Amino acid sequence: MMVIIMGKALWEQSAPVPVQKEDEPQPAEAVAERTRELLGNQGWCLWKCSTLGGGIIAVVLDENVEGVPRGYPVYTMAELEELCQGNASEAHLRLVHEAKKQGAEVIAGGSE
């Protein structure tokens, strides 16, 4: 999944001086580092995902994080880890994303 991180809600962004153009995918290492930084500081960040047709999602530490911008499907870190563990296909990720846009939650598989 190619991701572009957006540290602030779209309406809060000033004219940044990015190393790369905003619409260019960032290397995975840079995405991971920036995600950790934003999650540590504010508990959430926005990702623009090419796998999801350029859709923007909110990534949160957990469901208790406050201040997450409204209007974006919300994925907890646990949900993303669950989705990424099984090397889900792009079609599967898009299906999950459509469900998330309707307010669904990702639940872990297993015998529970």
N, C-alpha and C positions, 0 to 999 in steps of 0.2 A: 504494500500500500504506500503510495507516494503521498507525502504530507507536507503542507506548508503551515507553519505555526503562526498564529496570530495572538500576540500577548495581551491585547486589549480588545474590548468589544469594537466592532467596526466604527461606531460613532465616536469612540474615544481616541481613535488613532490620529496622531498628528502626522505630518509629512516625515516619515522615517528616512534614514539614510541607510538602506539595506546593502549588504555585501552583494546580494543577488537581487534580481528583479523579483517582486512579490509573487508573480505568477509562475516562477520557476521552482521546481521541486528542490528541496534542500537535501544534502546528504543525510543518511540515517543517523550518523553520529551527532550531527548538529541538531537534528530534530530531537533526539533523545536528551541531549544536554539542555536544550532550551525548555523542553517539556518538564524535566526535573526541576529546573530553576523556577518556572512559573507555578508548578504544583506546590513547591516548597514555600513560595512567597504568598500566593493567593488561593491556592487550593484548586485552581482550574486554569484551563487554557483553551483556545480555539484552534482547531485543525481544519485546514482546507484539504480535502482528500480527492486526489484524481481518480482513485478506484470508485469513489461514490459520485462520479460525474462532476467533480469540483464542489461537491456539497461541503458545507461547514458543519462540524460537530463540536460540541463542548465536551472536553475531557476533564473529569473531576477525580479527586482522590477517592472520595466515597460519597454516598448519598446525603451526607450531612453538611456538605460544603455550601456556604451561603455566598450570594453575590454573583452567581452564574448568570450571564446574560440570557434573557428569555428568547425564545424563537428558534433555538437550535436543539436537535436531538442530543440528549445527554448520555454519555458513556462513562461509567466508572472505570478506574484502572483495572479492577477485578474482572469486569465484563470484557474489556479489551484483551486481557491476558487469556481469558477463557476462549474468546474468538480466535486468537492467534495461535493457541496451542495446537489446534488440529489442522493447521495449514488450510483454512477454509478457502474455497474457491471465491473468485470475484462475484460470481452469481449468488453464492450463499451470503456473502457480505452485503450485497445490495438488497437481498431479501430481508436480512436482519435490519438493515438501515431503514427500509420502508416501514417495518414494524416499529422501530424506535421513533420514527417521525410521528407515529400514532400514539406514542406514550408507553410502548411495551418495554419490558425489562429482559435482560439476558439472564437465564438461570443456568447453573452448572448441571451438566448431565451426571448420571450416576444412578445408584440404587436407592437414593433417598426418597 
